[in-house]
């Protein structure tokens, strides 16, 4: 289920946000390894949101692993999330973020980090609306 939702995220992101994205990664052996870890490693958590008909509306995966060992607070990460188009604007994403935030706090984490594609203004706007602030910017170059 989570892999299928993540596949939807990748389909949404390619090619508009990342022209070299492996669209089928979620369904690949690497994707399966990642999702197995996300569902079994005690430093990871996965939450699934469903509607009243038990249909998936979205998911979130986070980790309490300290992203920045050079900072004074433990910084966990919102690793990835996706809300189906029909579920957007209904509080699903916000509820997932708040649930992850609560879990991280219980794990002793002081901050939560998330990254988003620069071109994905919808995601950036959403993250800011739920309280995230800009902390860094990632850049890449062809070699």
C-alpha positions, 0 to 999 in steps of 0.5 A: 500500500505505502509503496503504491502511494509512494509510486504516485508521489514519484509519478507526480514529481517526474519530470516536472520536479526531477528529470532524472528521477527513477519513476518506478523506484518505489516498486524496485528492489531498492524501494522494497528494501527502503520500505521494509526498513521504514516499517521495521526499524525502530528509528523509523515510523510510517503512518497511513491515513484512510477515509471513512471507506478505509481508502488510503488518503496519504502516508508519512514516513519519518525517522528519529535518526539525528540528521545533523550530528553537528547541531545542539538538538537532535533533528529527525526527518520527515523522510517522505509523504504523499496525500492523494489528490482527492485528499488534499485541502482536507487536513490529511497532510497536516494531521500526518505531520502532527502525528509524526511530530508527536512521535518524534517528540516522544523519541526525544527529538527536538527538531524535524527536517524536511526537504522538497524539490525547489520547483515544488511550490505546492509542497513548500507552501504546505510545509511552511503552512504547517510550521516549517521554516527555511534552513538550507538549500541543496544544489547539484551540478552535472559532472 
